[in-house]
């Protein structure tokens, strides 16, 4: 089992976390946000956090809240970049913003998967000139940008139109083009692709614990992930292909991911990876942020 954490994300820093909050730097700006997994105490005081932070999220309910600006120079939107795999000539750019759901438009721990995706596509291109990649539950598109930067033909699917529009902005800022955008329910789409006999060289899944499709379709991770993985197994090319599965659900173990992959891809477990993704804080504490499973070429 692997433990993975981004090592070269210079535009991002987890400064400290604890007491159900995290102190983070995104580019030039420092935020304070809720973090349900930070059950331990902060390494530095709340007063010290407030002294250096530019903005703090205050929850109004379990699903929304407001941002309180602690420094007047804090903008509503700004940009950061990430050099995929440490390659300075392969930079993807994210437009960040203060949303009412505590998110800012990026999950920085996913950089470990962006590097993996780029490397897998580079390997596949030795046999398949333009690999086909499907990114499901794609959010603001970090994985889509990494795949496109590596030279793949990318389909980016998410159920929320505004998030897909945000992803298009990131593509433009990254000087990329021709990602194909879909606002659709992921389960409905993969079932239709299965009937069509479609195949992909790479499939990326980053499903939430709970969610809804654009027409009110329900998604519940524990109930639906097994069927989703078996459908995806039919869509993935048996050779020259990769898979990334990432989940954030509290209580979901890496062994669950391992068992799902072993059942759906029994012949590929020699090239399987599974484990936990985390962030290393400058304060020397580690913040777990989900479990993953991957099938390499």
C-alpha positions in Angstrom: 0.0 0.0 0.0 1.3 3.4 -1.0 1.2 6.8 0.7 1.4 9.6 -1.8 1.9 13.4 -1.3 2.8 16.1 -3.8 6.4 17.1 -3.6 6.9 20.0 -6.1 3.8 22.1 -6.0 5.5 25.5 -5.5 2.2 27.5 -5.8 0.6 25.5 -3.0 1.5 24.9 0.7 -0.4 23.4 3.6 1.0 25.5 6.4 -0.9 23.9 9.3 -4.0 22.0 10.1 -6.0 21.0 13.3 -9.1 21.7 15.3 -11.1 20.8 12.1 -9.5 23.6 10.0 -6.6 24.0 7.6 -4.3 26.9 6.8 -3.2 26.9 3.2 -1.3 29.1 0.7 -2.5 29.2 -2.8 0.0 31.3 -4.8 0.3 34.6 -2.9 -2.8 34.2 -0.8 -3.4 32.3 2.5 -6.8 30.8 3.3 -8.4 29.2 6.4 -11.0 26.5 5.6 -12.9 23.8 7.4 -11.3 20.3 7.4 -13.3 17.5 8.9 -10.3 15.1 9.1 -8.1 17.5 11.1 -9.2 16.2 14.5 -5.9 17.0 16.3 -4.8 20.3 17.7 -3.3 23.1 15.6 0.5 23.4 15.9 0.3 27.2 16.1 -2.5 29.3 17.7 -5.6 30.6 16.1 -4.3 34.1 16.6 -1.2 33.3 14.6 -3.3 31.8 11.8 -5.5 34.9 11.7 -2.4 37.2 11.6 -1.1 35.7 8.3 -4.3 34.6 6.6 -5.9 36.7 3.9 -9.4 35.2 4.0 -11.4 32.7 6.2 -14.4 30.6 5.4 -17.2 30.7 8.0 -19.8 27.9 7.8 -23.5 28.9 7.9 -24.7 25.3 7.4 -23.2 21.9 6.6 -23.2 22.8 2.9 -22.5 26.5 2.6 -21.0 29.6 4.2 -19.3 32.9 3.6 -15.7 34.1 3.2 -14.5 36.8 5.5 -11.6 38.8 4.1 -8.9 39.4 6.8 -6.7 41.5 4.5 -8.0 44.0 2.0 -5.7 42.9 -0.8 -7.5 39.5 -1.0 -9.1 39.2 -4.5 -12.2 37.2 -5.3 -10.4 35.4 -8.1 -6.7 34.6 -8.8 -4.5 32.1 -10.6 -1.9 29.5 -9.7 0.1 27.0 -11.8 1.5 23.6 -11.5 4.5 22.1 -13.4 3.3 18.6 -14.2 5.9 16.1 -13.0 8.3 18.9 -12.2 8.5 19.8 -16.0 8.7 23.5 -16.2 7.7 23.4 -19.9 4.4 21.6 -19.0 2.5 24.0 -16.8 -1.2 23.8 -16.2 -3.0 26.9 -14.8 -6.0 27.1 -12.5 -8.2 30.1 -11.9 -9.2 30.0 -8.3 -12.2 31.7 -6.6 -14.0 32.0 -3.3 -17.1 29.8 -3.6 -20.0 29.4 -1.1 -19.1 25.7 -0.6 -15.6 26.4 0.9 -13.9 25.2 -2.3 -11.5 27.4 -4.3 -11.4 25.4 -7.5 -8.6 22.8 -6.9 -7.7 19.8 -4.9 -3.9 20.2 -4.7 -3.3 16.7 -3.3 -4.4 15.4 -6.7 -1.2 16.6 -8.2 0.2 13.1 -7.6 -2.4 11.7 -9.9 -1.8 14.4 -12.6 1.8 13.3 -12.7 0.8 9.7 -13.0 -1.7 10.5 -15.8 0.9 12.5 -17.8 3.5 9.7 -17.5 1.0 6.9 -18.4 -0.1 8.8 -21.6 3.5 9.4 -22.5 4.2 5.7 -22.3 1.0 4.7 -24.2 1.8 7.1 -27.0 4.7 4.9 -28.0 2.0 2.4 -29.3 -1.1 4.6 -29.6 -0.4 8.1 -31.2 -3.4 9.8 -29.7 -4.7 7.9 -26.6 -8.4 8.4 -25.7 -9.0 9.4 -22.1 -12.3 9.8 -20.2 -12.4 11.9 -17.1 -15.5 11.3 -15.0 -16.7 13.5 -12.1 -14.0 15.8 -13.5 -14.5 19.0 -11.4 -12.4 21.9 -12.6 -10.2 19.7 -14.8 -6.8 19.2 -13.3 -6.7 15.6 -14.6 -8.1 16.7 -18.0 -5.4 19.4 -18.3 -2.6 16.9 -17.5 -4.0 14.4 -20.0 -4.4 17.0 -22.8 -0.9 18.4 -22.1 0.4 14.9 -22.6 -1.2 14.6 -26.0 -4.4 12.7 -25.3 -7.9 13.1 -26.9 -9.8 14.0 -23.7 -13.5 13.8 -22.8 -14.2 15.8 -19.6 -17.6 15.0 -17.9 -19.2 16.6 -14.9 -22.8 17.0 -13.9 -22.5 20.7 -13.0 -22.6 23.2 -15.9 -20.8 26.0 -14.0 -17.9 23.7 -13.0 -17.5 22.6 -16.6 -17.4 26.3 -17.7 -14.7 26.8 -15.0 -12.7 24.0 -16.5 -12.9 25.6 -19.9 -11.3 28.7 -18.4 -8.5 26.6 -17.0 -7.9 25.0 -20.4 -7.6 28.5 -22.0 -5.3 29.8 -19.3 -3.1 26.6 -19.8 -2.8 27.3 -23.5 -4.5 24.0 -24.4 -7.4 23.3 -26.7 -9.9 20.8 -28.0 -10.9 19.1 -24.7 -14.5 17.8 -25.3 -16.9 18.9 -22.6 -20.0 17.0 -21.4 -22.5 18.1 -18.7 -24.0 14.7 -18.0 -24.6 12.0 -15.4 -21.6 9.8 -15.2 -23.5 6.5 -14.7 -25.8 7.2 -17.6 -22.9 8.1 -19.9 -20.8 5.1 -19.2 -23.7 2.7 -19.7 -24.4 4.3 -23.1 -20.7 4.0 -24.0 -20.7 0.4 -23.0 -23.7 -0.4 -25.3 -21.9 1.4 -28.1 -18.8 -0.7 -27.6 -16.6 2.3 -27.0 -13.0 1.9 -25.7 -10.6 4.2 -23.9 -6.9 4.1 -23.2 -7.3 6.0 -19.9 -10.2 6.4 -17.5 -10.2 8.7 -14.5 -12.8 8.7 -11.7 -13.0 11.0 -8.8 -16.5 10.5 -7.5 -18.0 12.3 -4.5 -19.6 10.4 -1.6 -23.0 11.8 -2.6 -24.1 13.7 -5.7 -26.7 14.4 -8.3 -26.7 14.4 -12.1 -28.0 17.3 -14.2 -31.5 15.7 -14.3 -31.7 14.8 -10.7 -30.0 11.4 -11.0 -28.7 10.1 -7.6 -25.2 9.1 -6.9 -24.2 7.3 -3.6 -20.6 6.0 -3.6 -21.1 2.9 -1.4 -24.1 1.7 -3.3 -23.0 2.5 -6.9 -19.2 2.3 -7.2 -19.1 -1.5 -7.7 -21.4 -1.3 -10.7 -19.5 1.7 -12.0 -16.1 0.0 -11.9 -17.4 -3.1 -13.7 -18.9 -0.9 -16.4 -15.6 1.0 -16.7 -13.8 -2.3 -17.0 -15.7 -2.9 -20.3 -14.7 0.5 -21.6 -11.0 0.3 -20.8 -8.7 -1.1 -23.5 -7.1 -4.4 -22.2 -3.6 -3.1 -23.2 -2.0 0.3 -23.5 -4.3 1.7 -20.9 -4.5 3.1 -17.4 -7.1 3.7 -14.7 -7.2 6.2 -11.8 -9.9 5.9 -9.0 -9.9 8.4 -6.2 -12.4 8.7 -3.3 -12.8 11.1 -0.5 -15.5 9.3 1.5 -14.8 9.2 5.2 -14.5 5.5 6.3 -13.6 4.3 2.8 -10.5 2.2 3.0 -7.7 1.6 0.5 -8.5 -2.1 0.9 -12.0 -1.5 -0.4 -10.4 0.1 -3.5 -8.0 -2.8 -3.9 -10.9 -5.4 -3.7 -12.9 -3.5 -6.3 -10.0 -3.4 -8.7 -9.1 -7.1 -8.1 -12.7 -8.2 -8.9 -13.1 -6.0 -12.0 -9.5 -6.3 -13.4 -8.2 -9.7 -12.1 -5.6 -9.9 -14.9 -4.1 -6.5 -14.2 -3.4 -6.6 -10.5 0.4 -7.0 -11.1 0.3 -3.4 -12.2 -2.1 -2.1 -9.6 -1.4 0.5 -7.0 -3.5 1.5 -4.1 -3.2 3.5 -0.9 -3.7 6.9 0.7 -3.2 10.4 -0.6 -2.1 13.1 2.0 -0.6 16.5 2.3 2.5 17.3 4.3 2.1 20.4 6.3 4.9 22.8 7.0 4.1 22.3 10.7 5.2 18.7 10.3 1.7 17.1 10.5 0.2 14.9 7.7 -3.4 15.5 6.5 -5.0 12.4 4.9 -7.3 13.3 2.0 -8.7 10.2 0.5 -7.8 6.8 -0.9 -6.9 5.8 -4.4 -6.4 2.9 -6.8 -4.5 2.9 -10.0 -3.8 0.5 -12.9 -0.6 1.3 -14.7 0.2 0.4 -18.3 
